[in-house]
Amino acid sequence: MQQNIKKIGVMTSGGDAPGMNAAIRAVARACSYYNIKCVGYYRGYQGMIEGDSVELTARNVKNIISKGGTILKSARSIEFKTKEGRKKAYENLKEEGVDAMILIGGDGTFTGGMIFSKEYDISVIGVPGTIDNDIFGTKFTIGYDTALNTVVEAIDKIRDTASSHNRLFFVEVMGRDAGFIALNAGVGAGAEEILIPEEDLGLDRLLESLQRSRRSGKSSSIVVVSEGDKIGKNVFELAEYVTENLPDYEARVSVLGHMQRGGKPTCFDRVLASRLGVKAVELILDGQTNVMVGVADNKLLVTSIEKAVKGKHTINKELLRISDILSV
């Protein structure tokens, strides 16, 4: 392991995700274990530009493993997208004596880190933290499992109302252009239909499916819609279209929104964040840079940040087939 690493910085950027605090804790305590100083930057890249930081020790990160959100806050920095902004950030890191940065976030965070590392001589390691689970090079991202459980619990409650009033509910979930949350939560919650950006179901097929459900004796239905799905302009227009063409259905819309990002992280996310955080520190000590640490088949693996950003994490199409079979 390298002996010239004296101080490591850590930040969270982009959308917050349950388990980010567990990752921060893991980084701080791994640094303490290896006798390295650790500093956390508030509000991601903007904190780096402004020199807004706090020393992280093994003791002052206690009791955060169970907390949702991120104690370091998160923000998207327009200024960091400029050369002048990145120069300010680098000068602050050098003044602080930071030798390497651990970036906890998604593809936007990693893209900024990749550019920054190429412009300046500083090691950068990525830790995937996003509820969308859309990062190439890892089977799971920090926060995804917690978001899934939050969505399934919400849909279970919505189904109670749908059954009581013989209603059709369209439930919109997060995911941007990725349908991981919608597909897995939809199967887990027993949704009749799942609409995701990766598969264009089409309006005609959706109507046919709902008609089939009605003929089979179903008096209520749940359709899970990923926010990035393209078959309707938005979930409200989609519900209106179905109501106009299937007047027997009384359609309602529930947008789960940012509640999916909140809450205490599940045990899975806490363990995942802990493993990734420790490994990120060890990668720096091994002299690696511009890589992301991920997990697959319960084993840690390393992917270049460039591949993590440009690669595509594909959905499991077998789940779509299973969903069709179980929706009879």
Secondary structure, DSSP 4 states (H G I P E B T S, - for coil): --S---EEEEEE-SS--TTHHHHHHHHHHHHHHTT-EEEEETTHHHHHHHT-EEEE-TTTTTT-TT--S-TT-----SGGGSHHHHHHHHHHHHHHT--EEEEEE-HHHHHHHHHHHHHSS-EEEEEEB-TT---TT-S--BTHHHHHHHHHHHHHHHHHHHHHHT-EEEEEE--TT--HHHHHHHHHHT-SEEEBTTB---HHHHHHHHHHHHHTT-S-EEEEEETT--SSSSHHHHHHHHHHH-TT--EEEEE-GGGGG-SPPPHHHHHHHHHHHHHHHHHHHTT--SEEEEEETTEEEEEEHHHHHHS-----HHHHHHHHHHT-
